Amino acid sequence: MDAEMHNMKTRKVWSLVPAPPKEVKVVGCRWVYNLKKNNEGKVVRYKARLVAQGFSQRKGENYEETFSPVINFSLIRLFFAIFVNLLQWLHWQVDVNCAYLYAKLDETVYMRQPPGYKSKKYPDYVCKLDRALYGLKQSGRQWFTEISSVLEKLGFTKLKWANGVFLKNKVILLLYVDDIVILGKTNEEIQMTVKLLANNFDLKIIGKTRTLLGIQFIEENNKVYLSQEHYITEVYNRYKKFLPPISSLPISKGSVYSKLQCPTTDEETKEMERYPYRSVIGCLAFIASRTRPDINYAVNLFSQFQSNPGVVHWSGLMKLLGYLQATRNYKLDIGNIAEISLTAYSDADFASCTDDRISVGGHIVFCGNAPVSWRTAKQKSVTLSSMEAEFLSICETAKELMWLKNVLEEFQSTNVLLGDISCKLLSDNMAAIQFSKSSIENNRTKHIDISSCKSSEELAKSVSILDAVSWITSALKKVESGSVLKCFKKVRFASVSDVVPDSATDENEKELNELLTHMDSNVGVEDYTEIVKDLRKRT
């Protein structure tokens, strides 16, 4: 706490002034305590931070705009796949200490004096904030404005198609609030960039990127893999008192979830209040969006019942958590890349929601063979045929694909990347493919939204639409086949053998099936571990 107050005084964050008139809002403040962990999940520092109670601010009086751009994590995966894994660039990570305190405020904001640090000479005075403080609604935006201004003075250019990405010669900066990842072709370029940043900000130099936003960057054989094993273990330990069963699939075969299974009485609703449904969903959604496309559909499905979850939904959610625990050591393989080419797979689950019959669409985009972007979401309206559902999914996939292509073309224009970038979009529905190439109007298609048809026209100009096998995107829909999911994992993840041995022979296939059966039942983690050990001895 003393160190934090020292930072406040050093940066001249506020000045003590007499209290303003009563009609002027004075925001409060409080201390927040946190544990800083290293890439192995061990506590390395105890941190206290003074935060303003921004929830009491009034729009138009002490804040206006609040949006603060950060880099899309899909681009972090894309850039590490291309620049680090393919082109063998170096990567470095730095952290700006007390970043928000560098940003100046445009509005007048008054704050009460910090608890435990009131001025003995002026106890009735308030703090007039001259710089941004953690907790204020506009602080993130003001910080991004400040660092953008500094980087532009240093000769960096902000990318047009990507938030939080800056480029200078052969150096790329990736910004996520106060975390900065530096990608450079040579060590000299990286060290020069670190020196330039250190001349303007107080930096914590971390070195090679090991942990970023809760994701582990694991380097093996000159390739970088992404993992959230520590975070998954932490989440599992947090909720293991609810006894999540070990499972081989994110969703059990034949499972149906609907609003008919939601509580209908006050007693049932009150009973469900003791289960932290939304908290678990939040944790799993973060995991799904960062390193685990195989649970994306399941998380999207269970998220639809957050407002009124039932026992059946909670049971399915716990089984999903058990599946994650069993596969926690999976590493996302973004090193399987031999050329810079974008390939997107699109799929849709027609009328799959039994409550409203809205279809679910999904896509996954690869750079080479490295998965960089994926999404599963209910479509915006009811579709009248599987072709229409697949077509709308193709259009959404095309938007993502063209955005990634535009980002890479910016690097081409500055000669950072050379050569052509091919784009392909693959679907397993021939009718949707033909309609995407030429929007044929008839009684079954004339109602399709004009904006979607416009997207397909733009798509046809720069992207090849081909037929594709469906198993690749099956993991983005309702996964009910162990063989399909296992095939998906073998291609997209590393260390699969730690859960289900890939070296098993045909003679051991029966034992493997027995293992999957056990994993689907409500056995405990200890029992499951013994089953795996016994099976490995025989394989």
C-alpha angles and dihedrals in degrees: 000000000000090000090052092051089048089056090051092054094042093052092041091231095169145004125218113246136166114278113273123236115295093254090063113089117242112194122215129230139207143183120260121196125207141172117231114213133194127229090279092057095251121138110251102165142020111220133194119193130188110223131185118232094242093173087081094056120114120227112238092020107061102001140027120169119027107172112122119187121225130175117274108244090227087069092051089056091044095049094046090049093051107030101030105030101031105028094029096230119167123251129208134178131211133174125211109228113231089350098178091059090070093062122091122223122235094198131059110254127179122199135184117250115271117269110262093014104073116149111255090207097047107023093157095051123102132218116257103205115226095172136035119276130198109267098035113119095233099041097096092050093047091050093051090050090051097049092042089055092049093048092049089053088052090056101261121140123215115230115245096217100039133058117224097014120121128181134199120168105302096346125095125192120203113197126199104169103291097349114095125189115196120204115191139166094225136025090238091059092049094048091049090052092049089051092051091050092046090056089062105030140032101251135197103210108211100173123215113019106266105150126016124171091341094310122118117224105207118193118206128160092351091306129109120222128187123229140168098190094130093048093047090051090049092051092046092050090049092057104025090107085077088061102235107203121233111253137183093211133046089230125021119246112268095013116149123192124188143149089262086077093056120107114275101184134057090243093055092046092050091049091055092052090080091065115081093222098155093045092054091047090052092052094046093045089056091050093046093051095049112038112347117069088162091076096041096101094046093050091048090050097049091044089068091070099050095113094056113006121184133211091263091054092048091050091052091047091052090050089053089052089050090052090053091049091052091050098034093123094062112123121204107241108222092154097078095098129122101165140014103261130132120222122178127192118204129193141160136202103219117227090338097152108086092198100059104359092236113153125238119230129198141176141179126198124206130197100208098323095325115110108229107159136024140162141178120192143148112260120249097247143016113277123212099214142019088249091059092047091049091046093053089049090051090053093052090047090050091056091055093044094050091048092054090046091052091051092052092046089060088061089048091054090057093044092244088121123034131200134032123308113220121207128199131178117196130195134172096223115086094192091056090046093053092045089051091055094047121008101226113199118219138132092284098047109030092090094059112119116269092224090060091051089049089054090052091052091053089045094054091057096062110011133068114225114206139164117266143186111264103222094084094064095034089092088062091056129050103314109212101149120080091198093053093049093045090052090050092050095048090058099039106033138053126219094032089142091071089074106026112017110239091197093068114128127225089263089061096049091097091054090049091054089050089053091052089049091053091047090055092054127077097266120146126247092256092053091047091052091054091049091053093047091050092048093048091054089057094045 
